[in-house]
């Protein structure tokens, strides 16, 4: 719930697009830093990660659509807690990192 409270800046009980944009930028930034460490800054892998990161930041509506389960134009706590783990708390770069590790074998 703390993540929700952090991003629900106006405390209206729903996440609006500007709040989703901030969430997406922070999420991508944190996971990009983690990915950079995990792939030892491999150029090919980081190029792929950076392309995906740029796309995620440029298209916050992708996250919005995932979180707005009932498609009423608002992301409410019940929707957020249902999908937060997969849509917010998991790295969007996991598949790319798995490919990097396969190449190392």
matplotlib code that plots the C-alpha trace (Angstrom):
import matplotlib.pyplot as plt

x = [0.0, 3.0, 3.7, 0.1, 0.2, 3.5, 2.2, -1.4, 0.0, -3.3, -4.8, -8.0, -7.9, -7.1, -4.1, -4.3, -2.2, 0.3, 0.8, 1.2, 3.8, 5.8, 5.5, 6.6, 9.6, 10.8, 10.1, 12.0, 14.9, 15.3, 15.0, 17.4, 20.0, 19.5, 19.7, 22.9, 24.6, 23.3, 24.5, 27.8, 27.0, 27.1, 26.7, 24.3, 22.1, 22.1, 21.1, 18.1, 17.2, 17.5, 15.3, 12.6, 13.0, 12.5, 9.4, 8.0, 8.6, 7.2, 4.0, 2.7, -0.7, 0.5, 0.9, -2.4, -4.3, -2.8, -3.8, -7.3, -9.0, -12.6, -11.5, -13.4, -10.5, -9.3, -6.9, -8.2, -6.5, -8.3, -7.1, -3.6, -3.2, -4.4, -1.8, 1.0, 3.3, 3.3, 2.9, 4.8, 7.1, 8.6, 11.4, 10.3, 13.8, 13.8, 13.4, 16.3, 18.5, 17.6, 18.7, 22.0, 22.7, 21.9, 24.5, 27.1, 26.6]
y = [0.0, 2.3, 2.3, 3.3, 6.1, 7.4, 7.7, 8.9, 12.3, 14.2, 11.5, 11.2, 7.4, 6.7, 6.9, 9.4, 9.4, 11.9, 9.7, 6.6, 8.4, 9.2, 5.6, 4.2, 6.6, 5.6, 1.9, 1.8, 3.8, 1.4, -1.8, -0.4, 0.2, -3.3, -4.8, -2.8, -4.5, -7.9, -7.9, -6.3, -3.5, -5.8, -3.4, -5.6, -6.3, -2.7, -1.5, -3.8, -2.7, 1.0, 0.6, -1.1, 1.4, 4.3, 2.7, 2.1, 5.6, 7.0, 4.9, 5.0, 4.1, 0.5, 0.3, 2.2, -0.3, -3.2, -1.7, -0.3, -3.7, -2.4, 0.2, 3.0, 5.5, 5.3, 3.0, 2.3, 0.5, -2.8, -2.9, -1.8, -4.4, -7.2, -6.4, -4.5, -7.5, -8.4, -5.0, -2.7, -4.7, -7.1, -6.1, -5.4, -6.5, -10.0, -11.7, -9.7, -10.6, -14.3, -14.2, -12.6, -15.4, -18.0, -16.5, -16.8, -20.6]
z = [0.0, 0.5, -3.2, -3.9, -1.3, -2.7, -6.2, -5.3, -4.9, -4.7, -2.3, -4.3, -4.1, -7.7, -9.9, -12.8, -15.9, -14.6, -11.5, -13.8, -15.8, -12.7, -11.6, -14.9, -15.1, -11.6, -12.2, -15.5, -14.0, -11.0, -13.1, -15.7, -13.1, -11.8, -15.3, -16.0, -13.0, -13.8, -17.4, -16.5, -18.9, -22.0, -24.9, -26.9, -23.9, -22.7, -26.2, -26.1, -22.6, -23.4, -26.4, -24.4, -21.5, -23.9, -25.3, -21.8, -20.7, -24.0, -23.7, -20.1, -21.5, -21.8, -18.0, -17.6, -19.7, -17.7, -14.4, -15.3, -15.1, -15.5, -18.0, -16.3, -16.9, -13.3, -11.6, -8.1, -5.2, -5.8, -9.4, -8.5, -5.7, -8.0, -10.7, -8.9, -8.6, -12.3, -13.8, -11.4, -9.1, -11.6, -14.0, -17.5, -18.6, -17.2, -20.6, -22.0, -19.1, -19.5, -23.1, -22.0, -19.5, -22.2, -24.5, -21.7, -21.4]

ax = plt.figure().add_subplot(projection="3d")
ax.plot(x, y, z, "-o")
ax.set_aspect("equal")
plt.show()
